[in-house]
C-alpha cells in the first residue's frame, strides 16, 4: 500500500512526455494506450502495466469528472517511464481541494461500486502517491510505481 502525502507546494518533476488532454472521458483510452505502449517498451510486466494503466484511468476520470467542474477544457498528463520507475502526474485546473482519505472511507460506507473506489485502488496499486493542492488554481496527483 502506498504512502499518501498531501502537499500545498508542488514537487518539481521533469516529465519525458506531457500531454494536454481534452476534459472528456472518451480521451482516457488514447492516453491509457500511449502509457501501456511506453511501459511495454521498458519491459514492465503485463500485471504491472495493467495496474498502472488502471490508476491512470481512475486519476484521469476523477480529474475530468470532479476537477473540471468549472468548465476547464483540458487536463494535463505527465509521464516519465524508464527501466526503474514509472511516474505519472495528472493535473486538473479546477483548483478544488479535497481529502482523498475522506472519499476512500465514504466509498467503504456507501458500498459504492466500480466508480467509487478509484482513490482506494490508486493507494493500493502504486508505491507512492502525492496530492498537490493549489486552491483556485490546480490540483495534481503524482503516482509512482517502481519496476521492481
Contact map, one row per residue, 1 for C-alpha under 8 A:
1110000000000000000000000000000000000000000000000000000000000000000000000000000000000000000000000000000000000000000000000011111000000000000000000000
1111000000000000000000000000000000000000000000000000000000000000000000000000000000000000000000000000000000000000000000000011111110000000000000000000
1111100000000000000000000000000000000000000000000000000000000000000000000000000000000000000000000000000000000000000000000010001110000000000000000000
0111110000000000000000000000000000000000000000000000000000000000000000000000000000000000000000000000000000000000000000000010000111100000000000000000
0011111000000000000000000000000000000000000000000000000000000000000000000000000000000000000000000000000000000000000000000000000011100000000000000000
0001111100000000000000000000000000000000000000000000000000000000000000000000000000000000000000000000000000000000000000000000000001111000000000000000
0000111111000000000000000000000000000000000000000000000000000000000000000000000000000000000000000000000000000000000000000000000001111000000000000000
0000011111000000000000000000000000000000000000000000000000000000000000000000000000000000000000000000000000000000000000000000000000011100000000000000
0000001111100000000000000000000000000000000000000000000000000000000000000000000000000000000000000000000000000000000000000000000000011100000000000000
0000001111110000000000000000000000000000000000000000000000000000000000000000000000000000000000000000000000000000000000000000000000011000000000000000
0000000011111000000000000000000000000000000000000000000000000000000000000000000000000000000000000000000000000000000000000000000000000000000000000000
0000000001111100000000000000000000000000000000000000000000000000000000000000000000000000000000000000000000000000000000000000000000000000000000000000
0000000000111110000000000000000000000000000000000000000000000000000000000000000000000000000000000000000000000000000000000000000000000000000000000000
0000000000011111000000000000000000000000000000000000000000000000000000000000000100000000000000000000000000000000000000000000000000000000000000000000
0000000000001111110000000000000000000000000000000000000000000000000000000000011100000000000000000000000000000000000000000000000000000000000000000000
0000000000000111110000000000000000000000000000000000000000000000000000000000011110000000000000000000000000000000000000000000000000000000000000000000
0000000000000011111000000000000000000000000000000000000000000000000000000000011100000000000000000000000000000000000000000000000000000000000000000000
0000000000000011111100000000000000000000000000000000000000000000000000000001111000000000000000000000000000000000000000000000000000000000000000000000
0000000000000000111110000000000000000000000000000000000000000000000000000001110000000000000000000000000000000000000000000000000000000000000000000000
0000000000000000011111000000000000000000000000000000000000000000000000000111100000000000000000000000000000000000000000000000000000000000000000000000
0000000000000000001111100010000000000000000000000000000000000000000000000111100000000000000000000000000000000000000000000000000000000000000000000000
0000000000000000000111110010000000000000000000000000000000000000000000001110000000000000000000000000000000000000000000000000000000000000000000000000
0000000000000000000011111010000000000000000000000000000000000001000100011110000000000000000000000000000000000000000000000000000000000000000000000000
0000000000000000000001111111000000000000000000000000000000000001000000000000000000000000000000000000000000000000000000000000000000000000000000000000
0000000000000000000000111111000000000000000000000000000000001001000000000000000000000000000000000000000000000000000000000000000000000000000000000000
0000000000000000000000011111100000000000000000000000000000000000000000000000000000000000000000000000000000000000000000000000000000000000000000000000
0000000000000000000011111111111000000000000000000000000000000000000000000000000000000000000000000000000000000000000000000000000000000000000000000000
0000000000000000000000011111111100000000000000000000000010011000000000000000000000000000000000000000000000000000000000000000000000000000000000000000
0000000000000000000000000111111110000000000000000000000010000000000000000000000000000000000000000000000000000000000000000000000000000000000000000000
0000000000000000000000000011111111000000000000000000000000000000000000000000000000000000000000000000000000000000000000000000000000000000000000000000
0000000000000000000000000011111111100000000000000000000000000000000000000000000000000000000000000000000000000000000000000000000000000000000000000000
0000000000000000000000000001111111110000000000000000100110000000000000000000000000000000000000000000000000000000000000000000000000000000000000000000
0000000000000000000000000000111111111000000000000000000000000000000000000000000000000000000000000000000000000000000000000000000000000000000000000000
0000000000000000000000000000011111111100000000000000000000000000000000000000000000000000000000000000000000000000000000000000000000000000000000000000
0000000000000000000000000000001111111110000000000000100000000000000000000000001000000000000000000000000000000000000000000000000000000000000000000000
0000000000000000000000000000000111111111000000001100100000000000000000000000000000000000000000000000000000000000000000000000000000000000000000000000
0000000000000000000000000000000011111111100000000000000000000000000000000000000000000000000000000000000000000000000000000000000000000000000000000000
0000000000000000000000000000000001111111110000000000000000000000000000000000000010000000000000000000000000000000000000000000000000000000000000000000
0000000000000000000000000000000000111111111100001000000000000000000000000000000010000000000000000000000000000000000000000000000000000000000000000000
0000000000000000000000000000000000011111111111001000000000000000000000000000000000000000000000000000000000000000000000000000000000000000000000000000
0000000000000000000000000000000000001111111100000000000000000000000000000000000000000000000000000000000000000000000000000000000000000000000000000000
0000000000000000000000000000000000000111111100000000000000000000000000000000000011100000000000000000000000000000000000000000000000000000000000000000
0000000000000000000000000000000000000011111110000000000000000000000000000000000000100000000000000000000000000000000000000000000000000000000000000000
0000000000000000000000000000000000000011111111011000000000000000000000000000000000100000000000000000000000000000000000000000000000000000000000000010
0000000000000000000000000000000000000001001111111000000000000000000000000000000000000000000000000000000000000000000000000000000000000000000000000000
0000000000000000000000000000000000000001000111111100000000000000000000000000000000000000000000000000000000000000000000000000000000000000000000000000
0000000000000000000000000000000000000000000011111110000000000000000000000000000000000000000000000000000000000000000000000000000000000000000000000000
0000000000000000000000000000000000000000000111111111000000000000000000000000000000000000000000000000000000000000000000000000000000000000000000000010
0000000000000000000000000000000000010011000111111111100000000000000000000000000000000000000000000000000000000000000000000000000000000000000000000000
0000000000000000000000000000000000010000000001111111110000000000000000000000000000000000000000000000000000000000000000000000000000000000000000000000
0000000000000000000000000000000000000000000000111111111000000000000000000000000000000000000000000000000000000000000000000000110000000000000000000000
0000000000000000000000000000000000000000000000011111111100000000000000000000000000000000000000000000000000000000000000000000110000000000000000001000
0000000000000000000000000000000100110000000000001111111110000000000000000000000000000000000000000000000000000000000000000000000000000000000000000000
0000000000000000000000000000000000000000000000000111111111000000000000000000000000000000000000000000000000000000000000000000000000000000000000000000
0000000000000000000000000000000000000000000000000011111111100000000000000000000000000000000000000000000000000000000001001100110000000000000000000000
0000000000000000000000000000000100000000000000000001111111110000000000000000000000000001010000000000000000000000000000000000000000000000000000000000
0000000000000000000000000001100100000000000000000000111111111000000000000000000000000000000000000000000000000000000000000000000000000000000000000000
0000000000000000000000000000000000000000000000000000011111111100000000000000000000000000000000000000000000000000000001100100000000000000000000000000
0000000000000000000000000000000000000000000000000000001111111110000000000000000000000000010000000000000000000000000001100100000000000000000010000000
0000000000000000000000000001000000000000000000000000000111111111000000000000000000000000010000000000000000000000000000000000000000000000000000000000
0000000000000000000000001001000000000000000000000000000011111111100000000000000000000000000000000000000000000000000000000000000000000000000000000000
0000000000000000000000000000000000000000000000000000000001111111111000000000000000000000000000000000000000000000000001000000000000000000000000000000
0000000000000000000000000000000000000000000000000000000000111111111100000010000000000000011100000000000000000000000000000000000000000000000000000000
0000000000000000000000111000000000000000000000000000000000011111111100000010000000000000000100000000000000000000000000000000000000000000000000000000
0000000000000000000000000000000000000000000000000000000000001111111110000000000000000000000000000000000000000000000000000000000000000000000000000000
0000000000000000000000000000000000000000000000000000000000000111111110000000000000000000000000000000000000000000000000000000000000000000000000000000
0000000000000000000000000000000000000000000000000000000000000111111111000000000000000000000111110000000000000000000000000000000000000000001000000000
0000000000000000000000100000000000000000000000000000000000000011111111111100000000000000000111000000000000000000000000000000000000000000000000000000
0000000000000000000000000000000000000000000000000000000000000000111111110000000000000000000001000000000000000000000000000000000000000000000000000000
0000000000000000000000000000000000000000000000000000000000000000001111110000000000000000000001000000000000000000000000000000000000000000000000000000
0000000000000000000000000000000000000000000000000000000000000000000111111000000000000000000000000000000000000000000000000000000000000000000000000000
0000000000000000000000100000000000000000000000000000000000000000000111111110000000000000000011000000000000000000000000000000000000000000000000000000
0000000000000000000001100000000000000000000000000000000000000000000100111110000000000000000000000000000000000000000000000000000000000000000000000000
0000000000000000000111100000000000000000000000000000000000000000000100011111000000000000000110000000000000000000000000000000000000000000000000000000
0000000000000000000111100000000000000000000000000000000000000011000000011111100000000000011110000000000000000000000000000000000000000000000000000000
0000000000000000011110000000000000000000000000000000000000000000000000000111110000000000111100000000000000000000000000000000000000000000000000000000
0000000000000000011110000000000000000000000000000000000000000000000000000011111000000001111000000000000000000000000000000000000000000000000000000000
0000000000000011111000000000000000000000000000000000000000000000000000000001111100000011110000000000000000000000000000000000000000000000000000000000
0000000000000011110000000000000000100000000000000000000000000000000000000000111110000111100000000000000000000000000000000000000000000000000000000000
0000000000000111100000000000000000000000000000000000000000000000000000000000011111001111000000000000000000000000000000000000000000000000000000000000
0000000000000001000000000000000000000110010000000000000000000000000000000000001111111110000000000000000000000000000000000000000000000000000000000000
0000000000000000000000000000000000000000010000000000000000000000000000000000000111111100000000000000000000000000000000000000000000000000000000000000
0000000000000000000000000000000000000000011100000000000000000000000000000000000011111000000000000000000000000000000000000000000000000000000000000010
0000000000000000000000000000000000000000000000000000000000000000000000000000000011111100000000000000000000000000000000000000000000000000000000000111
0000000000000000000000000000000000000000000000000000000000000000000000000000000111111110000000000000000000000000000000000000000000000000000000011110
0000000000000000000000000000000000000000000000000000000000000000000000000000001111011111000000000000000000000000000000000000000000000000000000011110
0000000000000000000000000000000000000000000000000000000000000000000000000000011110001111100000000000000000000000000000000000000000000000000001111000
0000000000000000000000000000000000000000000000000000000100000000000000000000111100000111110000000000000000000000000000000000000000000000000001110000
0000000000000000000000000000000000000000000000000000000000000000000000000001111000000011111000000000000000000000000000000000000000000000000111100000
0000000000000000000000000000000000000000000000000000000100110010000000000011110000000001111100000000000000000000000000000000000000000000000111000000
0000000000000000000000000000000000000000000000000000000000000010000000000011100000000000111110000000000000000000000000000000000000000000011110000000
0000000000000000000000000000000000000000000000000000000000000011001100000111000000000000011111100000000000000000000000000000000000000000011100000000
0000000000000000000000000000000000000000000000000000000000000000001100010110000000000000001111100000000000000000000000000000000000000000111000000000
0000000000000000000000000000000000000000000000000000000000000000001111010000000000000000000111110000000000000000000000000000000000000001111000000000
0000000000000000000000000000000000000000000000000000000000000000001000000000000000000000000111111000000000000000000000000000000000001111111000000000
0000000000000000000000000000000000000000000000000000000000000000001000000000000000000000000001111100000000000000000000000000000000001111111000000000
0000000000000000000000000000000000000000000000000000000000000000000000000000000000000000000000111110000000000000000000000000000000001110001000000000
0000000000000000000000000000000000000000000000000000000000000000000000000000000000000000000000011111000000000000000000000000000000000000000000000000
0000000000000000000000000000000000000000000000000000000000000000000000000000000000000000000000001111111000000000000000000000000000000000000000000000
0000000000000000000000000000000000000000000000000000000000000000000000000000000000000000000000000111111100000000000000100000000000000000000000000000
0000000000000000000000000000000000000000000000000000000000000000000000000000000000000000000000000011111110000000000000100000000000000000000000000000
0000000000000000000000000000000000000000000000000000000000000000000000000000000000000000000000000011111111000000000000000000000000000000000000000000
0000000000000000000000000000000000000000000000000000000000000000000000000000000000000000000000000011111111100000000000100000000000000000000000000000
0000000000000000000000000000000000000000000000000000000000000000000000000000000000000000000000000001111111110000000010110000000000000000000000000000
0000000000000000000000000000000000000000000000000000000000000000000000000000000000000000000000000000111111111000000000000000000000000000000000000000
0000000000000000000000000000000000000000000000000000000000000000000000000000000000000000000000000000011111111100000000000000000000000000000000000000
0000000000000000000000000000000000000000000000000000000000000000000000000000000000000000000000000000001111111111000110000000000000000000000000000000
0000000000000000000000000000000000000000000000000000000000000000000000000000000000000000000000000000000111111111000000000000000000000000000000000000
0000000000000000000000000000000000000000000000000000000000000000000000000000000000000000000000000000000011111110000000000000000000000000000000000000
0000000000000000000000000000000000000000000000000000000000000000000000000000000000000000000000000000000001111111000000000000000000000000000000000000
0000000000000000000000000000000000000000000000000000000000000000000000000000000000000000000000000000000000111111100000000000000000000000000000000000
0000000000000000000000000000000000000000000000000000000000000000000000000000000000000000000000000000000000110111111110000000000000000000000000000000
0000000000000000000000000000000000000000000000000000000000000000000000000000000000000000000000000000000000000011111110000000000000000000000000000000
0000000000000000000000000000000000000000000000000000000000000000000000000000000000000000000000000000000000000001111111000000000000000000000000000000
0000000000000000000000000000000000000000000000000000000000000000000000000000000000000000000000000000000000000001111111000000000000000000000000000000
0000000000000000000000000000000000000000000000000000000000000000000000000000000000000000000000000000000000100001111111000000000000000000000000000000
0000000000000000000000000000000000000000000000000000000000000000000000000000000000000000000000000000000100100001111111111000000000000000000000000000
0000000000000000000000000000000000000000000000000000001001100100000000000000000000000000000000000000000000000000011111111100000000000000000000000000
0000000000000000000000000000000000000000000000000000000001100000000000000000000000000000000000000001101100000000000011111110000000000000000000000000
0000000000000000000000000000000000000000000000000000000000000000000000000000000000000000000000000000000100000000000011111111000000000000000000000000
0000000000000000000000000000000000000000000000000000001000000000000000000000000000000000000000000000000000000000000011111111100000000000000000000000
0000000000000000000000000000000000000000000000000000001001100000000000000000000000000000000000000000000000000000000001111111110010000000000000100000
1111000000000000000000000000000000000000000000000000000000000000000000000000000000000000000000000000000000000000000000111111111110000000000000000000
1100000000000000000000000000000000000000000000000000000000000000000000000000000000000000000000000000000000000000000000011111111000000000000000000000
1100000000000000000000000000000000000000000000000011001000000000000000000000000000000000000000000000000000000000000000001111111000000000000000000000
1100000000000000000000000000000000000000000000000011001000000000000000000000000000000000000000000000000000000000000000000111111110000000000000111000
1110000000000000000000000000000000000000000000000000000000000000000000000000000000000000000000000000000000000000000000000011111110000000000000111100
0111000000000000000000000000000000000000000000000000000000000000000000000000000000000000000000000000000000000000000000000010011111000000000000111000
0111100000000000000000000000000000000000000000000000000000000000000000000000000000000000000000000000000000000000000000000110011111100000000011110000
0001111000000000000000000000000000000000000000000000000000000000000000000000000000000000000000000000000000000000000000000000000111110000000011100000
0001111000000000000000000000000000000000000000000000000000000000000000000000000000000000000000000000000000000000000000000000000011111000001111000000
0000011111000000000000000000000000000000000000000000000000000000000000000000000000000000000000000000000000000000000000000000000001111100001110000000
0000011111000000000000000000000000000000000000000000000000000000000000000000000000000000000000111000000000000000000000000000000000111110011100000000
0000000110000000000000000000000000000000000000000000000000000000000000000000000000000000000000111000000000000000000000000000000000011111111000000000
0000000000000000000000000000000000000000000000000000000000000000000000000000000000000000000000111000000000000000000000000000000000001111111000000000
0000000000000000000000000000000000000000000000000000000000000000000000000000000000000000000001110000000000000000000000000000000000000111110000000000
0000000000000000000000000000000000000000000000000000000000000000000000000000000000000000000011110000000000000000000000000000000000000111111000000000
0000000000000000000000000000000000000000000000000000000000000000000000000000000000000000001111110000000000000000000000000000000000001111111100000000
0000000000000000000000000000000000000000000000000000000000000000001000000000000000000000001111111000000000000000000000000000000000111110111110000000
0000000000000000000000000000000000000000000000000000000000000000000000000000000000000000111100000000000000000000000000000000000000111000011111000000
0000000000000000000000000000000000000000000000000000000000100000000000000000000000000000111000000000000000000000000000000000000011110000001111100000
0000000000000000000000000000000000000000000000000000000000000000000000000000000000000011110000000000000000000000000000000000000011100000000111110000
0000000000000000000000000000000000000000000000000000000000000000000000000000000000000011100000000000000000000000000000000100011111000000000011111000
0000000000000000000000000000000000000000000000000000000000000000000000000000000000001111000000000000000000000000000000000000011110000000000001111100
0000000000000000000000000000000000000000000000000001000000000000000000000000000000001110000000000000000000000000000000000000011100000000000000111110
0000000000000000000000000000000000000000000000000000000000000000000000000000000000011100000000000000000000000000000000000000001000000000000000011111
0000000000000000000000000000000000000000000100010000000000000000000000000000000000111100000000000000000000000000000000000000000000000000000000001111
0000000000000000000000000000000000000000000000000000000000000000000000000000000000010000000000000000000000000000000000000000000000000000000000000111
